[in-house]
Amino acid sequence: VFLRRRPAAQTAKPLSEEYYQHELVVSKEPRNIKEWFRYLESLKHDRHAARWVVYERALLMLPGSYKLWYAYLNERTAYAKSKQLDNKSWDGANAVYERSLKYMYKMPRIWENYLLFLIHQKRITKTRIAFDKALSSLPVSQHDKIWRIILNKFITQPHIPSATGARLYLRYLRIYPEQRLDYVDYLLSVNRVDLSMDQLIEILNDSYFEKRYTKTKHEIWLQLCELIAKYPSEVRTLDVEAIIRGGLRKFTDETSSLWISLADYYIRSTAFEKARDVLEEALDTVATVRDFGLIFDFYASFEENLLTIQIEEVEALESGQDTPDEFGITKNDKLDLLFQRLQYLMERRLELLAKVKLRQNPHNVHEWYNRAKLYINKDMAKAAEIFIEAIRTINPYKASGRLDLLYVNFAKLYENNGDLESACDIFDKATDVNFKDVAALSTVWCEYAELLLRNQKYGKARDILQIATTKPQKLPRKRTVYENYPVQYKIYKDVRVWSFYVDLEESLGTIISTKQLYDQMIDLRVATPQIILN
């Protein structure tokens, strides 16, 4: 079929000899694709309609030529995009794509171009139908090319309903379940927080978690808790407290984020008392100073914000308008209560911090004393309670620091408050403690004697030192066995106790009694040349 000439009445450009030559060649060799492309090249400056007629003729002869279809579709697509969306050229291009796919249904590139062309037209239903046809026609190994267009180009458009995107993503996850985190990101981008929470829980319960996901379970848990805290109104079927507490049991490191998320959830739900209970529990359970600092700062900020809001409400009141509520509490009463709560929290900071450090190492003598020192000048009963708790908790062989000084300071607490009998009882118990070395027990005996001397109990001080230096009746003969015996079996040969005892005897006793002590020291081989010379 030759190109139809224009009517003679119109001024038409006469056909050149080249056109007739191409027509003659393609008529003799209609299946020679090179000749068709040469023909089209000669028409590159002609009208689109003329070129399209040649394309149609060529495809009639060569319907299975990918090269012809690809070039023809690109021209039709470029021409349609240069027109308005209501132009008929868009429908014409769509019809050519549909016709081409009868032959090119195994070619992913044609499907990709067609889908992108439909997305550009914003024709949702027609695009979805084309997606289904593409997935049905192409092998599974090439589906990822189609899904990339669906997920990155189609459902991300603002006019696409979120329900449509969610259904398409669920289909995608049947083939690629490891991409569920991308689905969560999509749901968050379209404000479907409720569905994203369900997906995060499904990820956490996935038995193949380590193989499928790059994030750790701790990171997923933190993301879930953050969503719960920010959007409490979106939580419908989830047991928030059980979820977060499950994370706290599973992840013992850096638990501050989980505690803060749980408290923030109750704060945004206006359950302030429940939030306070959670924060108090968090301060009593965290094991690191970092977690304590984060939780305490959040707690203080929460109380300060409530106090600020209440101050603004009170300032906005006019005189005589502060009427009590149904419980008989006025706004000024609430303001006083909030101020006292904040003040009480700040006063407890050092004590709470000391508890955290003791949870890290319950045998840290220095931290126990620092905690007790907070109450020595304020509340003797509370300080004594802390000393008693420390003595019950610390294992002498695991103690970090000088356990003997803890007993000494405990006894001084009672001494400074005029209770000498209780101070002596503390020292009596301390002398029975199996310390790690003899030096610690020596310090206890010497401090015990000095306590009695300060209170003018000279006779009892001599008796105490006599008990300390008395040789035990049964001692092992083998040295190896002796080394494993408690320090109470070794204190009788301690130079420091004997020196104190001798000095005290020289001051209070007679020459004969003093000589007897020196003789005992020499017999036990405790005396040194320096002691004898002195």
Secondary structure, DSSP 8 states (H G I E B T S, - for coil): -------TTS------HHHHHHHHHHHH-TT-HHHHHHHHHHTTTS-HHHHHHHHHHHHHH-TT-HHHHHHHHHHHHHHHHTS-TTSHHHHHHHHHHHHHTTT-TT-HHHHHHHHHHHHHHT-HHHHHHHHHHHHHHS-GGGHHHHHHHIIIIITTSTTS-HHHHHHHHHHHHHH-GGGHHHHHHHHHHTT-HHHHHHHHHHHHT-TTHHHH-SS-HHHHHHHHHHHHHH-GGG-SS--HHHHHHHHHHH--SSTHHHHHHHHHHHHHTT-HHHHHHHHHHHHHH--SHHHHHHHHHHHHHHHHHHHHHHHHHHHH--TT-----TTS--HHHHHHHHHHHHHHHHHTHHHHHHHHHHHH-TTBHHHHHHHHHTTTTT-HHHHHHHHHHHHHH--TTT-BS-HHHHHHHHHHHHHHTT-HHHHHHHHHHHTTS--SSHHHHHHHHHHHHHHHHHTT-HHHHHHHHHHHTS--S---SSHHHHHTS-GGGTGGG-HHHHHHHHHHHHHHS-HHHHHHHHHHHHHTT---HHHHH-
